[in-house]
Each structure stands twice: as C-alpha cells, then as structure tokens.
C-alpha cells in the first residue's frame, strides 16, 4: 500500500514539474504518452467542483476497505494485495482533492486568452491576490489582482493530477468509418492512483467470482461427488 501511494504521489510531482500544465511528451509512439491535465471531478470529469462530496465519499470508501482488511483471513494474500492497491489509489486521489486547491484565471496575450490554474494567496498588505501558476516555482513572478477581484475569481477547488494517456486515434484509412476516423476513441487521461484502483477492483471481482463458483448454495465449498458416496 505504501509503495503504491508513494509511486502515485511521486509520479504526479515529477510529471507536473517536468512538463508543467498542458505539457505533452511521447514515450512510446502510438502506445503511451504523457499529457498533464487537472481534473476537478471524478472519473471522466463527472461532478466537477464538488470537492467536499468526493472527500466524504473517499473517507467512507477507506473505512470500508479497512473493514474488509480486518475481515479477510491472512492466507488470502491476493485479496490483501488488491485491498492495498485500492487503499493506495483512494489515498492518492484524496490527497490531491484535499491539497491541490486551485483557481482558474485567463490572462490576455497577443495570441489570445491563455487559461491556467493557479495557487492563490493574499499579499501581506491585504490589497492584492497573488496567483502562482501551478506547480509553484520559487523564481516565478505571481500575477497580481486587486483584492476586489476575489469574489469574481471564486473559491479554490480541489483538482486531481492526471498525466498518463494511451493514444486511441484510428489511422486515416478509407475503410474505417468516417465518424471515428482520426478521432480519439478513449480521450481520457489518468494517473497511477486510477491504475491501482481499477487493478484492485478487478482482482477482487475475479476473486469473488471464483469463490461463488467454488461454493454450494449453503455457502460451503462444494465437495467432489465421489467423496460424497458412502
């Protein structure tokens, strides 16, 4: 569990400090890419901006996982691995929602308005809002907004840091239907925590299916039919 959590938080830190916001890097052409994005919602961006709801749901889910740990026999090591992966993934994304609090601000440039996510703070004299582009850099000069803009700027929202992208754009072959040709079939970006959550749930699902097949209606393991003969 600890290894999974450390891997998730470290990889997010590395990706965003290396590529910054909206960065892109191809690791394996047509197989694996990095795209840094900030997600204010849950899976597929559902429920954007409802940080408190997600935090409460995460705490309840963590309580359920801890209870399952306590109920699981020690010999079920694969189930323990799955629960540890789910716990690490949930904690990783919960950390982001609790501590990566950002506001969105569009700055006018010669190429048009550039929208970025910022860490807001207040100047010592209380007259200005200081916006540090995420992730903050010690040498970075913050944008200064009058304190009167605080209401229009809105309150900070918790974001989950995503950066892993699997390219799913079909080639421009004539026999491929025009409606999907050249379009991303799987446009979503994810992170290590998401991989741990999906992997852990998949292992638990397979484990439950096997247990159900191995059990009789009464809940006891089915015995070999020959062994039931007198």
N, C-alpha and C positions, 0 to 999 in steps of 0.2 A: 504493500500500500504506500509506504513512504517513498519507495523508488519511483512508483508511478506518479505521485504528486510532485516530487522534485523534477522529474522529467518534463511534466507538463508546464510547470511554472518557469523552469529554465528555458525551455524551447520558446515559450511566448516572449520572454525577456529578450532572448537572442534575436528572434525574428524581427521584433519591432525596433530594437536598437540598431540592427543591421540595415533593414530596408525602410524604416520609418513608415508613415501612413501611406497606404496605397501603393506600397512597393511591390515589385514583381521580380521573380528570378526563376529560371527554368533549371531544374535539377536533372531530370531525365526527359528528353523531348518526347511529347505526346503521352507521357506516363505520369510524371509528377512535377508540379510547380509550386512555388510559394507566392501567395497573394495576401498581403496584410490587410485585414478588414476588422472593423469594430462593430460588433453585433449587440444592439440594445435589447434584443428579445431572447427567446428560447430557440429551439430547433427550427431552422428555416426562417428565423426572424419573427416567429409568432409572439404576440404580446409585447411588442416593443415599448420600452419605457416603464414597464411595471416591475421595477427592481424589487420593491418590498414583497410583492407576491411571490416572485421567484426565490427570494431568500427564505421566506416562510416555508415554501414547498421543499426547498433543499434541506432545511433543518428536519422536517418531517420525514423525508426520504432517508436522511442519515440515521435518524432514530430507528427506522425500520430495518436498515442494513445492520446496525449494531445488534438489534434484537435477533436477527437471523444468524449472526455470528454466534451469539450465545446459545442458540438452539441447535446449531449444526454440530454433529459429532466430529471429533478430531480426525477420524480416519477419512472423512470427506475432504481431502486436501484440495481437490479441483474446485469444489464449491467454495472453499476458503479463498482460493486464488481469484475466483470470479467476484466474490463479495469485496475483496480487497481492491480489485480494479474498479468496481462501481463506486466504492468509497473514495478512492483517489480521484476519479473523474468528477464526482459530485463536489468534492472539496476544491478542486482546481477551478472549476467554473464559478463556484460560490465565492471564492477569493476575488475573482475578477469583478463580480457584481457588487461586492462589498467595498472594494478598494480602488477600482479603476473608475472613478467618478469624473465624468467629462461633460463639457458643454459643446455645442456646435456653433460655429461662427463663420460667416462668409466674408472674406476680405476681397475688395475690389483690386484687380490688377489690370495690366494692359491687355492680357489675354482673356479677361472676363473675371467673374466672381469665382474665387477658389474657396471651397468649403473645407474646413479642417476641424478636428476635435482638439479641445484644449483643456488643460487643468486650470481652473480659475482660482484666484486668490485676491486678497484686498491689499492695497498699498498701506504702509504704516500710517499715513496721514488720513486714511479713510476716504480719500477723494476719488480713487481710481480702482477699477477692476483690472487685474493683471492676468492676461491669458498666455500661458506657456503651452506651446504646441506639444502634444503627446507623441512619444515619451519625452519628458523634460530633459533638456540639455543644459549643463552649467553655463556654457558660453552663449546660450540663446537669449536674445533680447525679447521680452514679452510684449505683446500688443497691449496698449493701454486704452481702456474705455472709461468714460465718466461713470461715476457710481450710479447716476440716474438711469443708466442702461441695464442695471442689474435685473429689473423686472422683465424687460423685453428679452434678455438673454435666457432667462429661465433657470430652473434649478439643475444641478448636475445629475446625470443619470448613470447608473452602473452599466458598463459595457463588458462583453466577453471578447477576448482577443482571439481571432481566428487567423490562420495563415496557410493551411495545407489545402491544395487544390489538385484534383485529379481531372485532367483535360478530357472532355467527353464530346468534343465537336467533330461530327462526321465530316469526312472529306467531301470535296465538291464533285463527287461522281454523279453522272447523269441518272443512273438507275436508283439513286437514293431519293425518296420523296422530297419535293421542294420545300415543304413546310418544316422539315428538320435539317435540311442540308445547310451546313455551315453554322448551325445554332448549337449552343451548349445544351446537352441533354441533362446534365447534372451541374447546375451553375453554383451550387453551394460550396462554401469554404468552411473548413472545420479545424479542430485542434487535437492535441494528444488526449486531452480530457474526454472529448467526444469519442475517440477511438477506444479508450478504456471503458467508458460506459456501454457502448454498443457491444464490445467484446465480452464484457462481464455478463450482460443480459443474455447474450447469445449462448454462452456456456451454461447459465442457469436454465435457460429454456430447453436445451438439449438434455441436461441432467434430469429435469422434471419429466420430459417425455420418456426417457429410459426408465425412470422409477415407476411411471404409470404402467408401462408395458410389462415390467417385472413383478407387478403387484396384482393379486387377485382382488375381486370386488370387496372383500373384507379388509383389504389393506395389508395382508401378509404376503411375503414373497411366494410366488407360485412354485409348487414342488413338481419334480419330474413325475410324469404319470406312472412310470414303472415303480417309482419309490412308494406310490400310494397303494400299490397292490398288497394284500395281506400275505 
